[in-house]
């Protein structure tokens, strides 16, 4: 029997739970912990909406962290970023955790990131970060196609797509497809107006965020106040021009030398279709690995982003905040 733990039962956490209901890689017990009764109610409702694997032997919804089992095989932390380090400390002081998946943005400062890195190194816990595009078959296929490309440019643009909270998704995609783990961030293209996020207590930005590492770079643009500009993903290398339309589920790949064009249909995978696959990858086959971003690699990608965004917010506010107000 494997013990699974989900910390955070809100909008995203409840989708993780729906996926975990499909787990068939071992007999499982599941604990769901959230101090909010409303969040737990949402999780219970969504749990009731899906068909469960016969391997799910028990599930408990808890508000008290002290009731969590001391031996956890697989844990997903789906809290907001502002309490994630505190939750991680409490978790690892309370229980032995074999495999850990953390939501992102991981933390709100480079200092928190470093503290978490030291903590994870001190325990025998393998940690991963949930940037799920790494699990999409279309991006795995593109990575195989682009493995020998020296130049690599990723451009993402669309209206009102939450640049601050979603940028790390595409920085991670750039890293996955281009084989990079470091970059220099440029926030000079961001709009000066900072707005309130749809999540209370957090901030959002628009404009263009750029990053570069040699001949590999990215630009992420969110147009403010312009409706109906769908999100588009453009990739250009020395040999290919690739357009990915996630809304339509269509990838167009143009070979520059011959003009040949391929159209690759695909399906976007939602969180409720993924978390059990992560568990299966981790516990079947013996290599204790999965397609998500390893923590150390994600920490390298988070650090320049958090540093640059915190500087930007402090400049706009005329203050010296120590925590970046994004999640």
DRENDO-360036 format. One record per residue (C-alpha): x negated, y, z negated; residue in one letter. Coordinates in steps of 0.001 Angstrom, whole numbers, plus 500000, padded with zeros to 6 digits. Last residue first. Example, Ala and Ser with C-alpha at 12.3 -4.5 7.8 and 13.67 -1.06 7.14 Angstrom:
REM residues 2
486330498940492860S 487700495500492200A 
***
This chain:
REM residues 327
498120532758507277X 496863536327507480X 496104539082504973X 492263538811505013X 491045538843501428X 488322541092499994X 490110544371500668X 487891547430500933X 490301550182501923X 490771552677504757X 493795550655505810X 492860550401509495X 489162549910508766X 489936547333506095X 492157545410508514X 489416545360511171X 486680544317508747X 488901541489507503X 489547540441511103X 485857540259511934X 484869538268508845X 487821535886509143X 487139535225512839X 483376534932512386X 483902532296509642X 486841530347511087X 484933528696513945X 482095527472511718X 484659526314509132X 486457524416511903X 483272522499512678X 482688521649509015X 486321520619508538X 486368518176511451X 488846519296514141X 491638516811514817X 491105513767517054X 490727511288514177X 488065509394512253X 487908506693509616X 485854504404511922X 487708501239510928X 490125500764513784X 493345501756512074X 493316504050509030X 492289507446510373X 493778507089513859X 497054505817512381X 497236508700509947X 496641511232512707X 499332509517514774X 501712509837511808X 501086513584511821X 501830514060515528X 505421513923516727X 507011516119514029X 504173518570514676X 505367519062518239X 503690517623521319X 503852519655524517X 504576517365527456X 502512517119530617X 502688517547534384X 499385517768536275X 499427519694539546X 496241519288541550X 494879521791544017X 492168521368546622X 490544524622547703X 487400522658548537X 484683524530546635X 486965526282544144X 488754523177542840X 492160524355541634X 493816522708538615X 497465523457537866X 498837522329534501X 502585522054533947X 504694521534530857X 506948524468531692X 506470526211528350X 502894524965528060X 501891526608531330X 498206525819531870X 496399527436534774X 492987526054535721X 490410527595538039X 487533525202538626X 483926524890539776X 481953527660538017X 484474527664535187X 487805529430534751X 490563528639532279X 493862530511532220X 496493529984529529X 499814531796529812X 502323532721527125X 505494534086528622X 505949537841529106X 509625538201528220X 509509541328526116X 506907544041525913X 506722545842522570X 503291544492521730X 501306542477524293X 499259539713522674X 495904539079524323X 493271536434523579X 489967536699525441X 487427533896525485X 483758533351526275X 481194530824527424X 478133532029529329X 476263532852526142X 478624532582523215X 481476535049523395X 484616536182521623X 487385538597522429X 490583539694520688X 492990541755522747X 495984543816521666X 498430542989518906X 498161542578515154X 500031540880512335X 499975541170508565X 501015538924505667X 503005539516502496X 506265538025503748X 505922535737506768X 507435537457509807X 504218539464509734X 504213543144508899X 502587545367511488X 499103546785512084X 498918549504514731X 495401550253515957X 495713547869518904X 492951545278519154X 490369545636521923X 487522546523519576X 487909543233517683X 484854541523519226X 483831538152517753X 480402536579518333X 480512532820518804X 479734529476517198X 480913525856517524X 480955525409521301X 481730522375523473X 483707524305526059X 486967522368525886X 486974521865522112X 485525525275521264X 487989527083523527X 490821525033521983X 489599525983518503X 489516529658519460X 493001529047520837X 494477527741517597X 492403530257515589X 494229533086517361X 497625531995516010X 497955533917512727X 496354537144513911X 497687537075517473X 501338536518516634X 502903535726520010X 504445539118520747X 504014539076524521X 501696536785526421X 498026536218527143X 495374533539526766X 492118533696528706X 489449531003528428X 486112531385530235X 483528528628530640X 480230528690532468X 477994525616532219X 480534522994533314X 479430519375532808X 482141518331530329X 484907520135532200X 486844517145533555X 486658515182530291X 487784518252528342X 490664518675530782X 491908515128530109X 491765515679526338X 493604518964526892X 496409517248528813X 496599514338526345X 497416516760523488X 495557515732520320X 493082518620520309X 496120520867520707X 496894519942517088X 494610522377515280X 495228520761511901X 491888520905510135X 490136517744508976X 488583516678505685X 486761513525504620X 486756513272500831X 483918511719498861X 483486514702496550X 480770517342496189X 480721518186499892X 484421519068499717X 483770521536496906X 480840523176498676X 482906523662501835X 485823525011499798X 483554527608498207X 482133528575501591X 485608529069503075X 486678531083500055X 483646533339500533X 484355533617504267X 487754535025503379X 491468534287503701X 491494530496503902X 492163527741506461X 494267529664508964X 495172526841509110X 496594523654507720X 494383521169505915X 494216517409506548X 492559515234503895X 491378511625503931X 490273509662500858X 491535511797497987X 490649510910494413X 493055512897492296X 493417515679489741X 490278517799490198X 490536517362493974X 494163518471494071X 493796521439491734X 490812522766493680X 492590522301497000X 495719524018495697X 493705527030494527X 491937527152497885X 495273526965499706X 497043529684497733X 496810532639500131X 496579530411503209X 500192529260503062X 500771525638502104X 500676522606504387X 498072520457502614X 498236516952504108X 496905514067502013X 495897510509502914X 494631507795500581X 495614509384497295X 494598507801493965X 495565509778490869X 499244509798491765X 501000513173491712X 503211513730488681X 500953516557487421X 501855518570490525X 505376519194489235X 508026520131491820X 508316516602493164X 510107514826496018X 509441511080495899X 509371508607498781X 509166504820498703X 508476501747500863X 507941503429504221X 506782500469506341X 510276500004507755X 509639503161509747X 512201505874509268X 514684507357511738X 514945511099511394X 517497513626510133X 517379512609506469X 513758513663506164X 514809517023507570X 517343517470504788X 514896516269502137X 512255518688503407X 514732521580503335X 515728520666499774X 512072520534498775X 511558524016500169X 514575525312498248X 513385523649495039X 510121525619495378X 507180524234493383X 506346521909496284X 505127518309496204X 506070515467498561X 504978511961497565X 504966509112500072X 504451505388499544X 503254503437502538X 502972499948503976X 500474500202506812X 500049501577510375X 503793502079510918X 504205505776510188X 507378507209511759X 508509508941508559X 505123510687508554X 506304512628511595X 509359513981509789X 507126514839506832X 504787516916508968X 507867518780510171X 508884519413506540X 505435520856505889X 505802523319508740X 509041524940507601X 508469524430503888X 507423521289502011X 503921522169500843X 501649519438499531X 502239516135501343X 500737513048499712X 500400509559501173X 499548506503499047X 498637503404501012X 500000500000500000X 
***
